[in-house]
Amino acid sequence: MSLALAAVIGFVIGYRLEMTRAGYISMALTAIGFSAGQIAHLLLAQNRASMTLLPLVVGLVIVLFMLLGGVLRVTLYRNQKNA
């Protein structure tokens, strides 16, 4: 359920920001932030049983759906402009 929520959030943000400078910056900061969170989680884990890739997976889902939302908006805008 949390991955679906992350996908929806990423899609909405990507659709709103489109493929602008702010969109690219937010995608880059999201990817770097969740990767840093994964590294911090790795360093702070007390034992191997508590390790999870969830921060990395959530960040990846958000960034991919941000990209999908931005590309979809650009595609829809170009199709409306050409019609």
Sequence and secondary structure as in RCSB ss.txt:
>XXXX:A:sequence
MSLALAAVIGFVIGYRLEMTRAGYISMALTAIGFSAGQIAHLLLAQNRASMTLLPLVVGLVIVLFMLLGGVLRVT
LYRNQKNA
>XXXX:A:secstr
 HHHHHHHHHHHHHHHHTTSHHHHHHHHHHHHHHHHHHHHHHHH SSGGG   HHHHHHHHHHHHHHHHHHHHHH
HHHHHHH 
